[in-house]
Each structure stands twice: as C-alpha cells, then as structure tokens.
Amino acid sequence: MNNNQICNPKVEVSNGKNFNDKDYMNSILSCLKEMCKNYAVALTEASNEKLYNEYKKIFDEYSKSQREVYELMFRNGWYCLEKAETEKINNKYQSLTQELTSLNG
C-alpha cells in the first residue's frame, strides 16, 4: 500500500468471469451515484413545490444509500482515499480564492 493512501485491510474476493461481492458493490455504487446526479438535476427543474418535495425525498434516500455502500466498500478495503499534501491543499485553496475574487471583481 502506498503511504499516500488511506485504506482498510482488503477483503479478498474471487477472481474470474463471475461477479464477486466487490463487483456487485461497485456496480450498485455507480448506479446510486448516477441516480443522485439525475435527481439533483430533477430537483433544479421541478415545476412545483409538491413535485420538488417528492423528488427531494427520493434524492435523500438514494444519497443515503450511496453513502452506506461507499462506507461498506471502504471498510472492506475496496475503496481507498489519497492523502493530500498540505501544500497541494493550500495551492488549490489559493487558486479557488483567486477565481472567486475575479468572479466577484
């Protein structure tokens, strides 16, 4: 494991043509992420408050499910994060601050 990665011990799964647990979870996560994106668009285009509220309930459920699947994958070591160096974070912050300043300018 790379020193810049944040991971849990990986739960080994079988290799081959058949889907394993990691493959199923990855597929579910991808679908849930796509559904969240689609409902976010639907929320911005809802024509009335009742429709908006219904879409919002569905969006919240998909978002919650997406987070739960991600957390399960992370706990199983199937999803790793990368540590960002302080300098990299500061550079990005400065870049975004300058961009915001120019937009407000």
Secondary structure, 3 states (H helix, E strand, C coil): CCCCEECCCCCCCCCCCCCCHHHHHHHHHHHHHHHHHHHHHHHHHCCCHHHHHHHHHHHHHHHHHHHHHHHHHHHCCCCCEECCCHHHHHHHHHHHHHHHHHHHC
